Amino acid sequence: MKHSSNIFLIGPMGAGKTTVGRQLAKYLNIQFFDSDREIETRTGVDIRMIFEYEGEEGFRRREQIILSELTRLKRIVLATGGGAILSSQNCEYLREHGYVVYLQCSVDRQIERTSKDNHRPLLNTENPREKLQDLMKIRSPLYEACADYTVDTGRLSSRMAVKQILNTFQPCDSKDEY
């Protein structure tokens, strides 16, 4: 079992990374970060605008810088963006500095949860379902390879997902680590 002072959440958009992350952090009484929100805070613009002006490549460069910084913190819960695992360097940061949990979610649940959200640039397409299916074909093996543990948040409430994660999380014994 991996011991860490951090929990890092990976998974597709709509899987509940932010919701579950906030609940985990509150329960553990540690700080919560959302990498996408950190990027928006630092740039002063939303993710959609970054995609518009810099493209996905520009956004991914910013994401790698943020993840490099955030993963080095101690005693945090971090919700990553859905595509964070596309970079092997990001996966290395995550695995090296925390307990990585893959929040798995069906495309049907993702559609249900994201249908009214216009802040997801990758879903600005004629067929969001097809886009999500295509993303999962590419990303699912990467999520699995990066994760220490997987929780199906499409079938569980956020409270039950938190409970499952806490049942497997082994915090560091050292007082200065945790």
N, C-alpha and C positions, 0 to 999 in steps of 0.2 A: 504494500500500500504506500502510495506517495504522500509524503508529509510536506505541507506548504503553509505559508501564512496568507496566501492569496487564492481566490477563486476567480477563474476567467471563464466567461460564458461565450461559446461560439454557436453558430447555427444560422439558418436562413432568416430572412426578414419575416416578421410575423410569428416567430417561434416563442416570443415572450422573454427575450434576453433582458430587456430593461425592467420589465415587471418583476420577474423572478430575481434579478440582480438586486433591485431595491429591497425586496423582502429579505433576501439573504443577508445583505449588509445590515439591515435593521436588526435582525435576529442576532447576528454576531457582534453587533455594536462596532462596526468598522465602516470605513468610508466607501461610498459607491461612486464609480465613474462609468460613463458611457462614452466610448471613443468617438462616436459621431458627434455627440454634443460638445465634446472637448474641441474637436476640429472647428465646429461652428463658432464656439466661444472665442477661440484664438484668431479666426479669420474675420469674424464679424459678419459673415454671410452664411446662408444655409447650404446644405449639401447639394441641393438642386442647382444652385447658382455656381458652385464649384464645378459641378459636372458640365454645366453650360459653357463656362469660360475656359476651363482647363481640361475637360474631358475626364474620362474615368482614370486615365493614366496619371493625370495631375492629382486627382483625389487620392489615388492609391499611394503616391509618394508622400502626401501629407499624412495619410493613415499610418504608414510605416514609421514616420518620425514620432507621431503621438504614441504608438504602441511601444516603441523603443523606450520612451520616457515612462509611461504609465506602468509597464510591466516590471520596472525596477523598484517601484514603490513597495512598501510592506503593509500588510494588513488591509488589503482592499478587495472589493469585488468589482470586476470589470466586465461590462457588456461590450462586446466588439461588434463591428459592422459585419453584415452577412458575408462580405467578400474578403474579410481580413485573412482568411486561410489561403487565398490565392497566392500569397507570397510565402515562400518557404522560410524566409527570414522572420516573418511575423510568427509563423508556427514555432520556430525555434525560440523566439522571445517568450511566447506563451508557455511552452512546455518547460523551459528552463526556470521560469520564475513563478509558476503557479500550478494549481490543480485545474485542469482544463475540462470543462463539462460541455458536451455537445447537446444542445436543446434541439431535439429532432421534432419535426412537424410535417404533416402531410401537406401537399400542395392545396388540397381542398380547404384545410384550416388556414393556410397562409392567405388564400383568396378571401376567405371570410373575414380575417383579421385586418387585411390591408386594403380592402375594397374602397373605403372612404378616405384613405390617406393619400393626398396628392404630393407628399414630400419624398416620394421614393422614385428617383430618376429612372431606375432600371425598369419600372413598371409603366412608364409613359409610352405605351405601345398599344397597337390595335388589339393584341391578344395577350393580356397579362398572364393567363393560365399557361399558355405555351411558353412564355418567357420564364416563368417560375419552374416549369418542367425542365426546360433546357438548362437553367442554372443548377438545378438539383442533380442532373446527370453529371455535370462537371464537378460540382462542389461536394456532393455527398461523400465520395471516397476521401476527399481532403479533410472534411470534418472528422470522419471516422479515424483517419490516420493521426490527427492532431490530438484527439480527445483521450483523456484518462477514464472518462465515464460518460455514458449516454443516458438521457432522460427523454421520454416521449411526451412532450408538452402538448401535443395535439390531443392526447387522451386524458391527460391529468390536469387538474386545476393547478394554478400557480402555487397554491399552498401545499398541495401534495408533491409537486415537483421540488419545492424547497425542502420538504421533509426527506425526500429520497436523496437529495444532494447532501444534506447534513448527515444522513446516516452513513454516507461513504467518505465524507471529508475528514481527513486526519490532520488537524492543525499541528503546527510545529510545537514541540515541547518547550523550546527556549523562550524565555520571557521577552528577550529583545527581538525575537522574530515574530511572536504573536501576542 
